[in-house]
Amino acid sequence: MGNSWRIIDTGLCTAAFNMAIDEAIAVRVRRDLSPPTLRIYGWKQRAVSIGYFQRAGDLNLGHCSENDIQIVRRPTGGRAVYHNHEITYSFSVQTRTGLFSHGLFDSYKKISVALALALSKCGLSPQSRKHKPNPKFNVQNSKLYNPLCFRSVSYGEISVDKIKVIGSAQKRWADGLLQQGSIPFTVDEDEVAEIFQLDQVPMRDKPLMGLRQIVPSLSHDELKKAIRNAFEEAFQITFVTSAPSQEEIVLARDLEAQKYLNDAWTFRR
């Protein structure tokens, strides 16, 4: 795997391109054509990403359409995430051998250690959930099911004072993984309630907060630097600042057109 990984900051992109370039990078990493890659990015306009297995009907689609909120389906699992004022990350790495070859939960745990370290460097006291889910429990059929990612803390995800501040989801193949995660800076609870129809499901009483609502002085650049330093420290590697390769861009544009802008993919469930 090597001690030199790649870090990419692509800035603000559309919802469809964000998903497409994440997948394109993962494809190239899995084929050993690109090094392990941490990508940092944002969203050009408000968007909701739906988990790979999630029902699009969990959202208030009419409200999203009327308010120009983009909807995209992720390649990773988990529940839906509202993206607005946040930093988003993706991490692509091979899993044939080495550090990330020991299964999904082990990988989640290792990545969460790096993310928690990043928040610690920003003056926070993060906690990571260490209990694995009950495999017999079907959350979507539960009366407590909530379509919003930030209404529950899953294994390896990060909270501060019992408030979830990083939501992550992973796609795993035999030869590699892609993990995507959202780190909100501010959260508009009224908007979230409309999008996710929270008046119709339980647990509306739990607060939703972004990092800047906890640490008002925290800047995007400060958090990005902390994430970079934390990954280097946790995995004993050195990042090389880069950009997506031309091959990754070409593949991403194809995935964007054929998949992530296609209603057959977005509303497949």
C-alpha positions as CSV (number, residue, x, y, z in Angstrom):
1,M,0.0,0.0,0.0
2,G,2.9,2.3,0.6
3,N,3.5,5.2,3.0
4,S,2.5,7.9,0.5
5,W,-1.2,8.5,0.0
6,R,-3.0,11.1,-2.0
7,I,-5.3,13.9,-0.6
8,I,-7.6,15.8,-2.9
9,D,-9.7,18.9,-2.2
10,T,-12.1,19.4,-5.1
11,G,-14.0,22.3,-3.5
12,L,-17.7,22.7,-4.2
13,C,-19.3,20.3,-6.8
14,T,-22.7,19.2,-7.9
15,A,-24.4,16.3,-6.1
16,A,-24.1,14.0,-9.1
17,F,-20.5,14.8,-9.8
18,N,-19.6,14.4,-6.1
19,M,-20.9,10.8,-6.2
20,A,-19.4,10.1,-9.6
21,I,-15.9,11.3,-8.8
22,D,-15.9,9.3,-5.5
23,E,-16.8,6.1,-7.4
24,A,-14.3,6.9,-10.2
25,I,-11.5,7.3,-7.7
26,A,-12.5,4.1,-5.9
27,V,-12.4,2.2,-9.2
28,R,-8.9,3.4,-10.0
29,V,-7.6,2.7,-6.5
30,R,-9.0,-0.8,-6.6
31,R,-7.2,-1.4,-9.9
32,D,-4.0,-0.2,-8.3
33,L,-3.9,2.7,-10.8
34,S,-4.2,5.4,-8.1
35,P,-2.9,5.4,-4.5
36,P,-5.1,5.3,-1.4
37,T,-7.0,8.6,-1.6
38,L,-8.7,10.9,0.9
39,R,-11.0,13.4,-0.9
40,I,-12.4,16.5,0.8
41,Y,-15.2,18.4,-0.8
42,G,-18.4,20.4,-0.5
43,W,-21.7,21.0,-2.4
44,K,-22.5,23.7,-4.9
45,Q,-26.2,23.7,-3.8
46,R,-28.3,22.1,-1.2
47,A,-28.7,18.3,-1.7
48,V,-29.8,15.1,-0.1
49,S,-27.9,11.9,-0.7
50,I,-29.9,8.7,-0.3
51,G,-28.2,5.5,0.9
52,Y,-27.8,2.7,-1.6
53,F,-30.5,0.6,-0.2
54,Q,-32.9,3.4,1.0
55,R,-36.3,4.2,-0.3
56,A,-36.6,7.6,-2.1
57,G,-40.1,7.8,-0.7
58,D,-38.5,8.4,2.8
59,L,-38.0,12.0,1.7
60,N,-40.5,14.8,1.0
61,L,-39.8,14.8,-2.7
62,G,-42.2,17.6,-3.4
63,H,-40.5,19.9,-0.9
64,C,-37.1,19.1,-2.4
65,S,-38.3,19.8,-5.9
66,E,-40.0,23.1,-5.0
67,N,-36.9,24.3,-3.2
68,D,-34.3,23.2,-5.7
69,I,-32.7,20.6,-3.4
70,Q,-30.8,18.1,-5.5
71,I,-31.4,14.4,-4.8
72,V,-28.7,11.8,-5.5
73,R,-28.3,8.2,-4.5
74,R,-25.0,7.2,-3.0
75,P,-22.9,4.2,-3.9
76,T,-22.6,3.6,-0.1
77,G,-25.2,2.4,2.3
78,G,-26.7,4.0,5.3
79,R,-29.5,6.6,5.7
80,A,-30.1,9.9,3.9
81,V,-28.0,13.0,4.6
82,Y,-28.9,16.6,4.0
83,H,-25.8,18.4,2.6
84,N,-25.5,22.2,2.9
85,H,-22.9,23.9,5.1
86,E,-20.5,21.1,5.7
87,I,-17.2,19.3,4.9
88,T,-17.6,16.0,3.2
89,Y,-14.9,13.3,2.9
90,S,-14.4,10.1,1.0
91,F,-11.7,7.5,1.5
92,S,-10.8,4.9,-1.1
93,V,-8.3,2.1,-0.4
94,Q,-7.5,-1.5,-1.4
95,T,-8.6,-4.3,0.8
96,R,-6.9,-7.4,-0.7
97,T,-4.1,-7.3,2.0
98,G,-2.9,-5.0,4.6
99,L,-4.5,-2.5,7.0
100,F,-8.0,-2.6,5.6
101,S,-8.3,-6.3,4.8
102,H,-10.0,-7.4,8.0
103,G,-13.6,-6.6,7.2
104,L,-16.1,-3.8,7.3
105,F,-16.3,-3.2,11.1
106,D,-12.5,-3.2,11.5
107,S,-12.2,-0.7,8.7
108,Y,-14.9,1.5,10.2
109,K,-13.1,1.4,13.6
110,K,-9.7,2.4,12.1
111,I,-11.1,5.3,10.1
112,S,-13.2,6.5,13.0
113,V,-10.0,6.7,15.2
114,A,-8.6,9.1,12.6
115,L,-11.7,11.2,12.5
116,A,-12.0,11.3,16.2
117,L,-8.4,12.4,16.4
118,A,-9.1,15.2,14.0
119,L,-11.9,16.5,16.1
120,S,-9.7,16.3,19.2
121,K,-7.2,18.5,17.4
122,C,-10.0,21.1,17.0
123,G,-10.5,21.2,20.8
124,L,-13.5,18.8,20.9
125,S,-14.0,15.6,23.0
126,P,-15.4,13.1,20.5
127,Q,-16.8,9.6,21.3
128,S,-17.0,6.8,18.8
129,R,-19.7,4.1,19.0
130,K,-18.0,0.7,19.6
131,H,-21.1,-1.6,19.7
132,K,-21.8,-3.5,16.5
133,P,-25.5,-3.7,15.4
134,N,-27.6,-6.8,16.0
135,P,-27.7,-8.6,12.7
136,K,-31.2,-9.9,13.4
137,F,-32.6,-6.3,13.8
138,N,-34.1,-4.9,10.6
139,V,-34.1,-1.2,11.2
140,Q,-36.2,-0.2,8.2
141,N,-39.1,-2.4,9.5
142,S,-38.8,-1.0,13.0
143,K,-41.3,1.4,14.5
144,L,-38.3,3.5,15.5
145,Y,-37.0,3.7,11.9
146,N,-35.9,7.2,11.0
147,P,-34.7,8.0,7.5
148,L,-32.2,10.7,8.6
149,C,-28.6,9.6,9.1
150,F,-28.0,12.1,11.9
151,R,-30.9,10.8,14.0
152,S,-28.8,7.7,15.0
153,V,-25.2,6.8,15.8
154,S,-24.0,3.7,14.1
155,Y,-20.9,1.6,14.8
156,G,-17.7,3.7,14.3
157,E,-19.6,7.0,13.9
158,I,-18.6,10.1,16.0
159,S,-20.6,12.1,18.5
160,V,-19.8,15.0,20.8
161,D,-21.8,15.3,24.1
162,K,-24.2,12.6,22.7
163,I,-24.8,14.7,19.5
164,K,-23.8,13.0,16.3
165,V,-21.4,15.2,14.4
166,I,-20.0,12.8,11.7
167,G,-22.1,10.4,9.7
168,S,-20.4,7.8,7.5
169,A,-21.2,4.9,5.2
170,Q,-19.1,2.4,3.4
171,K,-19.2,0.4,0.2
172,R,-17.0,-2.7,0.3
173,W,-15.8,-4.9,-2.6
174,A,-13.5,-7.9,-2.5
175,D,-10.6,-5.7,-3.6
176,G,-11.3,-2.3,-2.1
177,L,-13.6,0.0,-0.1
178,L,-15.1,3.5,-0.4
179,Q,-16.2,5.3,2.7
180,Q,-18.1,8.6,2.5
181,G,-18.8,10.9,5.4
182,S,-20.6,14.1,6.2
183,I,-19.4,16.7,8.8
184,P,-22.0,19.4,9.1
185,F,-20.9,22.9,10.2
186,T,-24.4,24.2,10.8
187,V,-27.8,22.4,10.7
188,D,-31.1,24.0,9.8
189,E,-33.5,21.9,11.9
190,D,-36.7,23.3,10.3
191,E,-35.4,22.5,6.8
192,V,-34.3,19.0,7.9
193,A,-37.7,18.4,9.5
194,E,-39.5,19.3,6.2
195,I,-37.2,17.1,4.0
196,F,-37.3,14.1,6.3
197,Q,-40.9,14.4,7.4
198,L,-39.8,14.2,11.0
199,D,-43.2,15.2,12.4
200,Q,-44.3,11.8,11.1
201,V,-41.6,9.7,12.9
202,P,-40.3,9.5,16.5
203,M,-37.2,11.1,18.0
204,R,-37.8,14.7,16.8
205,D,-36.8,15.8,20.3
206,K,-33.1,15.1,19.9
207,P,-31.0,18.1,18.8
208,L,-29.2,18.3,15.5
209,M,-26.1,20.5,15.6
210,G,-23.1,21.2,13.4
211,L,-19.6,21.7,14.6
212,R,-19.7,25.5,14.3
213,Q,-22.8,25.5,16.5
214,I,-20.6,23.7,19.1
215,V,-17.3,25.6,18.4
216,P,-18.3,28.9,16.8
217,S,-14.7,29.8,16.0
218,L,-14.0,26.6,14.0
219,S,-13.1,27.2,10.3
220,H,-13.3,24.9,7.3
221,D,-9.5,25.3,6.8
222,E,-8.8,24.4,10.4
223,L,-10.9,21.2,10.2
224,K,-9.4,20.2,6.9
225,K,-5.9,20.6,8.3
226,A,-6.9,18.6,11.4
227,I,-8.3,15.8,9.2
228,R,-5.1,15.6,7.1
229,N,-2.8,15.6,10.2
230,A,-5.0,13.0,12.0
231,F,-5.0,10.6,9.1
232,E,-1.2,10.9,8.7
233,E,-0.7,10.3,12.4
234,A,-3.2,7.5,12.7
235,F,-2.0,5.5,9.7
236,Q,1.7,6.6,9.8
237,I,1.6,7.8,6.2
238,T,2.4,11.0,4.4
239,F,-0.2,12.7,2.1
240,V,0.7,14.2,-1.3
241,T,-1.6,17.0,-2.3
242,S,-3.1,16.2,-5.7
243,A,-6.1,16.5,-8.0
244,P,-8.1,13.8,-9.7
245,S,-6.3,12.3,-12.7
246,Q,-7.6,12.8,-16.2
247,E,-8.7,9.2,-16.3
248,E,-10.7,9.6,-13.1
249,I,-12.3,12.8,-14.5
250,V,-13.3,11.0,-17.7
251,L,-14.7,8.0,-15.8
252,A,-16.5,10.3,-13.4
253,R,-18.2,12.2,-16.3
254,D,-19.4,9.0,-17.7
255,L,-20.7,7.8,-14.4
256,E,-22.4,11.1,-13.8
257,A,-24.3,11.0,-17.1
258,Q,-25.1,7.3,-17.1
259,K,-25.8,6.8,-13.4
260,Y,-26.0,9.7,-11.0
261,L,-28.1,12.0,-13.2
262,N,-30.3,9.1,-14.2
263,D,-33.7,8.9,-12.4
264,A,-33.6,5.1,-12.9
265,W,-30.7,5.0,-10.5
266,T,-31.8,7.8,-8.1
267,F,-35.4,6.5,-7.7
268,R,-34.7,2.8,-8.1
269,R,-36.3,2.1,-4.7
